[in-house]
Amino acid sequence: MFRFDKRTSMNKFKTFIGIDVSKKTFDAAVLKDTDPQQIHHRSFAQSVRGYASFYQWLIEQGATSEILVCLEHTGIYINGLVEFLIQQGLAVWVEMPLRIKKCMGLQRGSNDKLAAIHIAKYAWRYRDEKRLWQPTDTNLEELRHYIAQRDRIVLALTQLSVPVAELAEVGQQKHSQKLARLQAQAIRSLKKSMEKIETAINELIESDIKIKVIVERVSSIKGIGKQTAINLYVYTKGFTEFDNGKQLACYCGVVPFTKSSGTSVRYKTGVSPFANRKLKKLLHLCAMAAIRWNEDMKQYYERKVKEGKNKMSVINAVRNKLVLRIFAVVRDERIYVEKRYPAGG
């Protein structure tokens, strides 16, 4: 068994391993600093036996020290593999898929093998910008599972309720009522499950002073609700994934980018398609609430609309301002105060 020597400088990696993980398998590509054009690849099963085979293959490739393993964060599918890699003493870099995709350039197609190769090249090229994996806080991980399950229940309730309401709207009262009776028990059970999950979420937050304080600080901003604060905490790993408010705003999809070519070609300003769609949606609801209840934001919105600005563009600007305020209160470790953080963030 070989183990990564932690005394070795983090900038002296010689072997770079890119891993593309799926539900049942994972593909690995090995790139050595001495010959980055020669890359070896192999697929393995997503199992304990597969991890052992992968480990043996690394030894056969001569990868015995100064190794950096890079893989995309793809949810629960990476957990077992990451735990195995850490147990072997390897340096692991779990990167956001967005950052890797943006660095790939023009691609004509992709598969698991090519994805692993691209990740290996990404690790080799951007080694100085790496963020080595750190164990996730147990409560944060549990909170992640709770909100994910809550989202599934909300979706299930919507899928069951909307068709019934639509039938009633088009005059099909008889069919609507029959369907409502047939699924009434299922809906009651789902609602009861959601109540239990929400109770578990609240109890967990109350028991963890760190999470509780941050959620309170974020939700002290007018327009930001508790659910949004919790989701932001989870998706940003306790606000540790971003160095400044602009980075967080980009991740949330609230920073518009201009695109032009020469002096005549102009494209519609838009946000990144790689943004976190859930946070973007939640922040839209927060912006609408802020425009209604936050006098500062209300005045800003009305002023910009009177100036002829597109309403959706102004709402997006409000979302951006909210994100900057969120980052500020977390960074400064304080409750939001209107005079301290004016409309510009």
C-alpha positions as CSV (number, residue, x, y, z in Angstrom):
1,M,0.0,0.0,0.0
2,F,1.3,3.4,-0.9
3,R,0.3,6.6,0.8
4,F,0.6,10.2,-0.3
5,D,3.4,11.9,1.6
6,K,1.7,15.0,3.1
7,R,5.2,16.5,3.7
8,T,5.6,16.9,0.0
9,S,4.9,20.3,-1.3
10,M,1.3,20.6,-2.7
11,N,2.7,22.2,-5.8
12,K,5.0,19.3,-6.7
13,F,2.5,16.8,-8.0
14,K,3.8,14.6,-10.7
15,T,0.8,12.4,-11.5
16,F,-2.6,13.7,-12.2
17,I,-5.7,11.4,-12.2
18,G,-9.0,12.5,-13.7
19,I,-12.1,10.5,-12.7
20,D,-15.5,10.6,-14.2
21,V,-18.1,9.1,-11.9
22,S,-21.5,7.6,-12.8
23,K,-23.9,5.5,-10.9
24,K,-22.5,2.0,-11.6
25,T,-19.0,2.7,-13.0
26,F,-16.2,5.3,-13.0
27,D,-13.6,6.1,-15.6
28,A,-10.0,7.0,-14.6
29,A,-7.3,8.7,-16.7
30,V,-3.7,9.0,-15.6
31,L,-1.5,11.8,-16.8
32,K,2.1,12.2,-15.8
33,D,3.9,15.5,-15.7
34,T,6.9,14.1,-17.5
35,D,4.8,13.2,-20.6
36,P,1.3,14.9,-20.5
37,Q,0.4,13.8,-24.0
38,Q,0.5,10.1,-23.0
39,I,-2.7,9.3,-21.0
40,H,-3.8,5.9,-19.8
41,H,-7.4,5.1,-19.2
42,R,-9.6,2.4,-17.7
43,S,-13.1,1.8,-16.4
44,F,-14.0,0.3,-13.0
45,A,-17.1,-0.8,-11.2
46,Q,-18.6,1.5,-8.5
47,S,-18.0,-1.0,-5.7
48,V,-15.5,-1.9,-3.1
49,R,-14.0,-4.4,-5.5
50,G,-13.8,-1.8,-8.2
51,Y,-12.0,0.6,-5.9
52,A,-9.4,-2.1,-5.1
53,S,-8.9,-2.8,-8.8
54,F,-8.4,0.9,-9.4
55,Y,-5.9,1.1,-6.6
56,Q,-3.9,-1.9,-8.1
57,W,-4.0,-0.3,-11.5
58,L,-2.5,2.9,-10.2
59,I,0.4,0.9,-8.9
60,E,0.8,-0.8,-12.3
61,Q,0.9,2.7,-13.9
62,G,3.8,3.6,-11.6
63,A,1.7,6.2,-9.7
64,T,3.2,5.7,-6.3
65,S,3.7,9.3,-5.0
66,E,3.0,13.0,-5.5
67,I,-0.5,12.2,-6.9
68,L,-3.4,14.6,-7.3
69,V,-6.8,13.0,-8.0
70,C,-9.5,15.3,-9.4
71,L,-13.2,14.5,-10.0
72,E,-16.4,16.4,-10.4
73,H,-18.9,16.8,-7.6
74,T,-21.8,14.7,-8.8
75,G,-23.7,14.2,-5.6
76,I,-23.9,11.0,-3.6
77,Y,-22.2,8.9,-6.4
78,I,-18.7,10.2,-5.5
79,N,-19.0,9.6,-1.7
80,G,-17.7,6.0,-1.5
81,L,-14.8,6.7,-3.9
82,V,-13.7,9.9,-2.2
83,E,-13.7,8.1,1.1
84,F,-11.6,5.3,-0.3
85,L,-9.1,7.8,-1.9
86,I,-8.7,9.7,1.4
87,Q,-8.1,6.4,3.3
88,Q,-5.2,5.7,0.9
89,G,-3.7,9.1,1.8
90,L,-4.2,10.6,-1.7
91,A,-4.7,14.3,-2.3
92,V,-8.2,14.7,-3.6
93,W,-9.6,17.7,-5.5
94,V,-13.4,17.6,-5.9
95,E,-14.2,20.4,-8.3
96,M,-17.5,22.0,-9.4
97,P,-18.6,20.6,-12.9
98,L,-19.1,24.2,-14.0
99,R,-15.5,25.2,-13.6
100,I,-14.2,22.1,-15.5
101,K,-16.8,22.5,-18.4
102,K,-15.9,26.2,-18.8
103,C,-12.2,25.2,-19.3
104,M,-12.8,22.4,-21.8
105,G,-13.2,24.7,-24.8
106,L,-15.0,23.6,-27.9
107,Q,-16.0,19.9,-27.8
108,R,-17.6,17.9,-30.6
109,G,-18.9,15.3,-28.3
110,S,-18.1,13.5,-25.1
111,N,-18.2,10.2,-23.3
112,D,-17.0,8.8,-20.0
113,K,-13.5,8.2,-21.2
114,L,-13.1,11.7,-22.7
115,A,-14.5,13.2,-19.6
116,A,-12.0,11.5,-17.4
117,I,-9.2,12.7,-19.7
118,H,-10.4,16.2,-19.7
119,I,-10.6,16.2,-15.9
120,A,-7.0,14.9,-15.7
121,K,-5.8,17.7,-18.0
122,Y,-7.8,20.2,-16.0
123,A,-6.0,19.1,-12.8
124,W,-2.6,19.2,-14.5
125,R,-3.2,22.6,-16.0
126,Y,-4.8,24.3,-13.0
127,R,-2.9,22.6,-10.2
128,D,-2.0,25.9,-8.6
129,E,-5.7,26.7,-8.2
130,K,-6.7,23.4,-6.6
131,R,-8.8,23.2,-3.5
132,L,-8.0,19.9,-1.7
133,W,-11.0,18.1,-0.4
134,Q,-11.9,18.4,3.3
135,P,-14.3,16.2,5.1
136,T,-17.9,17.6,5.0
137,D,-19.4,18.6,8.3
138,T,-21.8,15.8,9.3
139,N,-24.7,18.1,10.1
140,L,-24.2,19.9,6.8
141,E,-24.4,16.6,4.9
142,E,-27.5,15.5,6.9
143,L,-29.1,18.9,6.1
144,R,-28.3,18.4,2.4
145,H,-30.2,15.0,2.5
146,Y,-33.2,16.6,4.3
147,I,-33.7,19.4,1.9
148,A,-33.2,17.1,-1.1
149,Q,-35.9,14.8,0.2
150,R,-38.2,17.8,1.0
151,D,-37.8,18.9,-2.6
152,R,-38.8,15.5,-3.9
153,I,-41.9,15.6,-1.7
154,V,-42.9,19.1,-3.0
155,L,-42.4,17.9,-6.5
156,A,-44.6,14.8,-5.9
157,L,-47.3,16.9,-4.3
158,T,-47.3,19.2,-7.3
159,Q,-47.4,16.4,-9.8
160,L,-50.4,14.9,-8.0
161,S,-52.3,18.1,-7.3
162,V,-51.9,20.1,-10.5
163,P,-53.7,17.7,-12.9
164,V,-56.6,17.5,-10.6
165,A,-56.9,21.3,-10.4
166,E,-56.6,21.5,-14.2
167,L,-59.4,19.1,-14.8
168,A,-61.6,21.2,-12.5
169,E,-60.7,24.3,-14.4
170,V,-61.8,22.9,-17.8
171,G,-65.1,21.7,-16.4
172,Q,-64.3,18.1,-15.7
173,Q,-65.5,18.3,-12.2
174,K,-66.6,14.6,-11.9
175,H,-63.1,13.3,-13.0
176,S,-61.4,15.9,-10.9
177,Q,-63.3,14.9,-7.7
178,K,-62.8,11.2,-8.4
179,L,-59.0,11.6,-8.8
180,A,-58.9,13.8,-5.7
181,R,-60.6,11.0,-3.6
182,L,-58.3,8.3,-5.0
183,Q,-55.1,10.1,-4.1
184,A,-56.2,11.9,-0.9
185,Q,-54.5,9.3,1.3
186,A,-51.2,9.6,-0.6
187,I,-51.3,13.4,-0.4
188,R,-52.0,13.3,3.4
189,S,-49.0,10.9,3.8
190,L,-46.7,13.1,1.8
191,K,-47.7,16.2,3.7
192,K,-47.2,14.4,7.0
193,S,-43.7,13.3,5.8
194,M,-42.9,16.8,4.8
195,E,-43.9,18.1,8.3
196,K,-41.5,15.5,9.8
197,I,-38.7,16.5,7.6
198,E,-39.2,20.2,8.3
199,T,-39.2,19.4,12.0
200,A,-35.9,17.4,11.6
201,I,-34.4,20.4,9.7
202,N,-35.4,22.9,12.4
203,E,-34.1,20.6,15.2
204,L,-30.8,20.1,13.4
205,I,-30.3,23.8,12.9
206,E,-31.2,24.5,16.6
207,S,-28.7,21.9,17.7
208,D,-25.8,23.3,15.6
209,I,-24.9,26.8,16.8
210,K,-22.7,27.5,13.7
211,I,-25.5,26.7,11.2
212,K,-28.1,28.5,13.4
213,V,-26.1,31.7,13.5
214,I,-25.3,31.9,9.8
215,V,-28.9,31.1,8.8
216,E,-30.1,33.8,11.2
217,R,-27.7,36.3,9.7
218,V,-28.6,35.6,6.1
219,S,-32.4,35.6,6.8
220,S,-32.1,38.9,8.7
221,I,-31.9,40.5,5.2
222,K,-35.4,41.7,4.2
223,G,-36.6,39.4,1.4
224,I,-34.4,36.4,2.3
225,G,-36.5,33.6,3.9
226,K,-35.2,30.8,6.1
227,Q,-35.5,28.1,3.3
228,T,-33.3,30.2,1.0
229,A,-30.8,30.8,3.8
230,I,-30.6,27.0,4.5
231,N,-30.2,26.1,0.8
232,L,-27.5,28.7,0.4
233,Y,-25.7,27.3,3.4
234,V,-25.8,23.8,2.0
235,Y,-25.0,24.5,-1.6
236,T,-22.0,26.7,-0.7
237,K,-20.8,24.2,2.0
238,G,-21.3,26.8,4.7
239,F,-20.2,29.7,2.5
240,T,-16.7,28.2,2.1
241,E,-16.7,27.6,-1.7
242,F,-16.4,31.3,-2.8
243,D,-13.9,34.0,-2.1
244,N,-16.1,37.0,-2.8
245,G,-19.7,38.1,-3.4
246,K,-19.3,38.2,-7.2
247,Q,-18.2,34.6,-7.4
248,L,-21.3,33.6,-5.3
249,A,-23.5,35.8,-7.5
250,C,-22.2,34.1,-10.7
251,Y,-22.9,30.6,-9.1
252,C,-26.4,31.7,-8.3
253,G,-27.0,32.9,-11.9
254,V,-27.7,36.5,-11.1
255,V,-24.7,38.2,-12.8
256,P,-25.5,39.2,-16.4
257,F,-22.8,38.9,-19.0
258,T,-22.5,41.0,-22.1
259,K,-21.5,39.4,-25.4
260,S,-20.5,41.2,-28.6
261,S,-18.4,40.9,-31.7
262,G,-16.8,43.8,-33.5
263,T,-18.8,47.0,-33.6
264,S,-22.1,45.7,-35.0
265,V,-22.9,42.3,-33.6
266,R,-24.6,42.5,-30.2
267,Y,-26.1,39.6,-28.2
268,K,-28.8,39.8,-25.6
269,T,-27.3,40.1,-22.1
270,G,-27.8,36.9,-20.1
271,V,-26.6,34.8,-17.2
272,S,-24.5,31.7,-17.3
273,P,-26.4,28.5,-18.2
274,F,-24.2,26.6,-15.7
275,A,-25.7,28.5,-12.7
276,N,-27.4,26.7,-9.8
277,R,-31.0,26.8,-11.0
278,K,-32.5,26.1,-7.7
279,L,-30.8,29.0,-5.9
280,K,-31.6,31.3,-8.9
281,K,-35.3,30.4,-8.6
282,L,-35.3,30.9,-4.8
283,L,-33.5,34.3,-5.2
284,H,-36.1,35.4,-7.7
285,L,-38.8,34.8,-5.1
286,C,-36.7,36.7,-2.6
287,A,-36.2,39.6,-5.0
288,M,-40.0,39.9,-5.5
289,A,-40.5,39.9,-1.7
290,A,-37.7,42.5,-1.2
291,I,-39.2,44.8,-3.9
292,R,-42.5,44.6,-1.9
293,W,-41.3,44.9,1.7
294,N,-37.8,46.4,1.5
295,E,-38.2,50.2,1.0
296,D,-34.6,50.5,-0.2
297,M,-35.1,47.8,-2.9
298,K,-38.6,49.1,-3.7
299,Q,-37.3,52.6,-4.5
300,Y,-34.4,51.2,-6.5
301,Y,-36.8,49.0,-8.6
302,E,-39.3,51.8,-9.2
303,R,-36.6,54.3,-10.2
304,K,-35.0,51.9,-12.7
305,V,-38.3,51.0,-14.3
306,K,-39.2,54.7,-14.7
307,E,-35.8,55.1,-16.4
308,G,-37.0,52.6,-19.0
309,K,-35.1,49.6,-17.8
310,N,-36.5,46.1,-18.6
311,K,-38.4,44.9,-15.5
312,M,-36.7,41.4,-15.5
313,S,-33.3,43.1,-15.8
314,V,-34.1,45.2,-12.7
315,I,-35.3,42.2,-10.8
316,N,-32.1,40.4,-11.6
317,A,-30.1,43.4,-10.4
318,V,-32.1,43.2,-7.1
319,R,-31.2,39.5,-6.9
320,N,-27.5,40.4,-7.4
321,K,-27.7,43.0,-4.6
322,L,-29.3,40.5,-2.3
323,V,-26.5,38.0,-2.9
324,L,-23.8,40.7,-2.3
325,R,-25.5,41.5,1.0
326,I,-25.7,37.8,1.9
327,F,-22.0,37.4,1.4
328,A,-21.3,40.6,3.3
329,V,-23.2,39.5,6.5
330,V,-21.5,36.1,6.4
331,R,-18.1,37.5,5.8
332,D,-18.5,40.2,8.5
333,E,-20.2,37.8,11.0
334,R,-23.0,40.1,11.8
335,I,-26.8,40.6,11.4
336,Y,-27.8,42.7,8.5
337,V,-28.1,46.5,9.2
338,E,-29.6,48.8,6.6
339,K,-27.2,51.7,7.2
340,R,-24.1,49.4,7.0
341,Y,-25.0,47.8,3.7
342,P,-26.7,50.3,1.4
343,A,-28.5,49.4,-1.9
344,G,-25.2,48.9,-3.7
345,G,-24.4,45.9,-1.5
